[in-house]
Amino acid sequence: MRQFAPVLFALVVMCGAALATPPDSISLKFDPVTHILASTIYHPVRSNPSEHFIAKVVVDVNGAVMVTQTFKSQTDTKVQEVSYVLVDVKEGDKVGLTAVCSLFGQLKQVLVVAPAQPGPGTGSK
């Protein structure tokens, strides 16, 4: 029986890790006029979103960390949505968002900031 306990423990740990998954994907949108970064982190969880969730989000601009936010639960069982104001971001900057699962894994998505589009009536003729 003593030899069986470590094997059973290892199986329980592996099964828990198998149910824990890193985020599937990250959608990033940056509005260069309002300077708002909006993100939807796709992280489906089978269990309770207060036990298996996106635990941390880190936003960096050109490699420098600008925002670190921690969570105690997930928005719902499919996604975690976040938005941040990044006032010093400009055209050509690389904005990265890393999402970290509370149990296992992480995912990073990067976007390059596009130029602001002129509003109605402000374009050239």
C-alpha positions as CSV (number, residue, x, y, z in Angstrom):
1,M,0.0,0.0,0.0
2,R,2.9,2.4,0.7
3,Q,4.1,2.0,-2.8
4,F,0.7,2.7,-4.2
5,A,0.3,6.1,-2.5
6,P,3.0,7.9,-4.5
7,V,1.6,6.6,-7.7
8,L,-2.0,7.6,-6.8
9,F,-0.7,11.1,-5.8
10,A,1.1,11.5,-9.2
11,L,-2.0,10.4,-11.1
12,V,-4.2,13.0,-9.2
13,V,-1.7,15.8,-9.9
14,M,-1.4,14.9,-13.6
15,C,-5.2,14.7,-14.0
16,G,-5.5,18.2,-12.4
17,A,-2.9,19.6,-14.8
18,A,-4.7,18.0,-17.7
19,L,-7.9,19.9,-16.9
20,A,-6.0,23.2,-16.5
21,T,-5.3,24.9,-19.8
22,P,-3.5,28.0,-20.9
23,P,-5.6,30.7,-22.7
24,D,-6.7,29.6,-26.2
25,S,-6.3,33.0,-27.8
26,I,-6.2,36.8,-27.2
27,S,-8.0,39.4,-29.2
28,L,-6.4,42.9,-29.0
29,K,-7.7,46.2,-30.2
30,F,-6.1,49.6,-29.7
31,D,-7.9,52.8,-30.5
32,P,-5.2,55.4,-31.2
33,V,-7.7,58.3,-30.7
34,T,-8.9,57.3,-27.2
35,H,-5.7,55.3,-26.3
36,I,-7.8,52.4,-25.1
37,L,-6.5,48.9,-25.4
38,A,-9.4,46.4,-25.3
39,S,-8.8,42.7,-25.0
40,T,-10.8,39.5,-24.9
41,I,-8.9,36.6,-23.5
42,Y,-10.5,33.3,-24.6
43,H,-9.9,30.8,-21.8
44,P,-12.7,28.2,-21.5
45,V,-12.9,26.5,-18.1
46,R,-14.9,23.4,-17.3
47,S,-14.7,23.9,-13.5
48,N,-15.6,26.9,-11.3
49,P,-14.2,30.1,-12.7
50,S,-13.3,31.1,-9.2
51,E,-10.8,28.2,-9.0
52,H,-9.5,28.0,-12.7
53,F,-9.3,31.5,-14.2
54,I,-7.0,34.1,-15.7
55,A,-5.0,35.1,-12.7
56,K,-2.9,37.8,-14.1
57,V,-2.6,40.1,-17.1
58,V,0.5,42.0,-18.0
59,V,0.6,44.8,-20.6
60,D,3.9,45.9,-22.1
61,V,4.8,48.6,-24.6
62,N,8.0,48.0,-26.6
63,G,9.0,45.5,-23.9
64,A,8.5,47.8,-20.9
65,V,5.8,46.7,-18.4
66,M,3.0,49.3,-18.2
67,V,0.2,47.4,-16.4
68,T,0.0,44.3,-14.2
69,Q,-3.4,43.3,-13.0
70,T,-4.3,40.3,-10.9
71,F,-7.7,38.6,-10.6
72,K,-9.5,36.3,-8.2
73,S,-11.9,34.9,-10.7
74,Q,-12.8,35.0,-14.4
75,T,-15.5,37.1,-16.1
76,D,-17.3,33.9,-17.1
77,T,-16.5,30.3,-18.1
78,K,-15.3,31.3,-21.6
79,V,-13.5,34.7,-21.5
80,Q,-11.8,37.3,-19.4
81,E,-12.3,40.9,-20.8
82,V,-10.0,43.8,-19.9
83,S,-9.5,47.4,-21.0
84,Y,-6.7,49.8,-20.2
85,V,-5.9,53.4,-21.1
86,L,-2.3,53.7,-22.5
87,V,-1.8,57.4,-22.9
88,D,1.9,57.4,-24.2
89,V,1.4,54.8,-26.9
90,K,2.0,56.1,-30.4
91,E,2.0,54.8,-34.0
92,G,4.5,52.0,-34.6
93,D,4.7,51.0,-30.9
94,K,4.5,47.3,-30.0
95,V,1.8,46.6,-27.4
96,G,1.9,43.1,-25.8
97,L,-0.6,41.5,-23.5
98,T,0.3,38.3,-21.5
99,A,-2.5,36.3,-19.9
100,V,-1.6,33.8,-17.1
101,C,-3.8,30.9,-16.1
102,S,-4.2,30.3,-12.4
103,L,-3.4,26.7,-12.8
104,F,-1.2,26.2,-15.8
105,G,0.3,28.1,-18.8
106,Q,0.2,31.6,-20.3
107,L,-0.2,33.2,-23.7
108,K,1.1,36.5,-25.2
109,Q,-0.3,38.5,-28.1
110,V,1.4,41.5,-29.6
111,L,0.0,44.2,-31.9
112,V,1.7,47.1,-33.7
113,V,-0.1,50.4,-33.3
114,A,-1.6,51.6,-36.5
115,P,-1.9,55.3,-37.3
116,A,-5.1,57.0,-36.3
117,Q,-7.8,57.2,-39.0
118,P,-9.1,60.7,-39.8
119,G,-12.7,61.2,-38.6
120,P,-15.6,62.2,-40.8
121,G,-15.0,65.6,-42.4
122,T,-11.3,65.7,-41.5
123,G,-9.9,63.9,-44.5
124,S,-8.2,65.6,-47.5
125,K,-10.1,66.2,-50.8
